[in-house]
Amino acid sequence: MDWRPFKGLAADGYDVMVVWDYRELTFNWKPLLKYDEICLLAWSMGVFAASVTVHEILPRITKRIAVNGTLHPIHDRMGIPEAIFSGTVAGLSPTNMRKFYRRMCLTAGQFEWFKEHKPQRDFEEMRQELTDIETHSLFHVAQVEDWDLAVVGRHDTIFPASNQINAWRGQGTPVQLMEAAHLPDFGLLLKRLFINKELVSRRFTASQSTYGNEAVVQRDIAARLWEALQGSLHGRELTGNVVEVGVGDGQLTRLYAPMRGQGTLQLWDIADVDTETIGRVAPDARVERCDAEVRIRRMASESAMYILSASTLQWFNSPQSFLRECGRVLAPGGMLAVSTFVHGNVEELNQVLGTGLQLPTPQAWLGMLPPELEVTWQMADVRRLTFDSPREVLRHLSQTGVNAVSYGRNPTVLARKMLQEYPRDAEGRCTLTYRPFYFVARKVEQ
């Protein structure tokens, strides 16, 4: 490949950089050092190439997505079978390249689009690249083996889908199948897999004045989380340094603040926070507007006794990376208390507008915890709100910030679709289903 098939690729809230040409697996990453957060989407041979090169910027990478590729690019069971790869190199010609490009595409229409945007590289250069990739795969070992998700095209005949599944499941990486051949819709993947944090911040900032009255489910969730943490504390104070992630309007803060003993209190949120209200609840707190996925990496190891978060982690690019950082930051005996949401959350909304947040199951959430964090309590719940009309649902979403998902279309069109197609019961009423999940974990003392 070169840059041409990716021209015009964009993701709201992000700059996009395309890296190609794997004849040499070296790269000057200095231009990226100005970014606090980098999300990686690697495709095909790029999965192996990225695994060898990106360790230099690994502290800045939150989410890592592999698409139609593996860490074993030439392998009979976990990559492109050796005989097929060797035959491809030996028989490389302009005619065979055209056939290869056709096999990459799922439909004739996609192939027609690709022909208009195909790479314009020297033919012998491409042959050399394939030869060099084979050499790299023999002499280089993947430096980055931990990926958040592997996306596998059901109809991929370049990297056989069965081989991809073998490779990723063998090392415990979640696999998501998609209806695609080797060449996916990258624009769609960027929209679905990466969180537009600018939009999240903007929507929750806009709902600040109405969130407290409207977010009844979130308020109940905060109360349930605090009850669970109290049960784990057995009546003790929260003594030691406390970090709350996603403080919002202080629904959780005002519950535990009176129970604090000695220690600092850090309150983080990606949106604006009503510091006057928070100041009355916790006058000694340090409030920071920040991206918690980035901020936690700057904390010293074993520097906190409690990390608390209510209804926030679902907005992270990589909750798994964040939870691992929690394991590092918590002192031995420290506690992590989290409420978030699981697969099927606001299912009525997604039924009308299409896929929203890609939320894990309860088991998948717990599977993200590092081994040093031992679960002491967990609970899955279902909460349904009833509204008189779709218009009232829209008002609720707007006043709570829950609509901080971009469904990739004009907001006016989306609102009209909601009003026309939102499911109603026999009496014309509408429900909105929340699926909260809670867990408390303790860092095992070494």
Salt bridges, closest charged atoms under 4 A:
ASP2 OD2 - ARG4 NH1 2.52
ASP21 OD2 - ARG23 NH2 2.65
ASP21 OD1 - ARG121 NH2 3.57
ASP36 OD1 - ARG298 NH2 3.15
GLU37 OE2 - LYS197 NZ 3.03
GLU112 OE2 - LYS115 NZ 3.00
GLU124 OE1 - ARG127 NE 3.20
GLU125 OE1 - ARG23 NH2 3.62
GLU125 OE2 - ARG121 NE 2.76
GLU129 OE1 - ARG121 NH1 2.71
ASP146 OD2 - ARG324 NH1 1.82
ASP156 OD2 - HIS182 ND1 2.79
GLU179 OE2 - ARG154 NE 2.61
GLU179 OE1 - HIS155 NE2 2.87
GLU214 OE1 - ARG395 NH1 3.05
GLU214 OE2 - HIS396 ND1 2.96
ASP220 OD2 - ARG383 NH2 3.08
GLU227 OE1 - ARG224 NH1 3.45
ASP272 OD1 - ARG289 NH1 2.35
GLU276 OE2 - ARG280 NH1 3.55
ASP284 OD1 - ARG260 NH1 3.08
GLU288 OE2 - ARG286 NE 3.63
GLU288 OE1 - ARG295 NE 3.07
ASP291 OD2 - LYS197 NZ 2.80
GLU293 OE2 - LYS197 NZ 2.58
GLU325 OE1 - ARG328 NH2 2.75
GLU347 OE2 - ARG435 NH2 3.29
GLU392 OE1 - ARG395 NE 3.09
GLU421 OE1 - LYS417 NZ 2.99
ASP425 OD2 - ARG429 NE 3.36
GLU427 OE1 - ARG429 NH2 3.05
GLU445 OE2 - ARG442 NH2 2.74
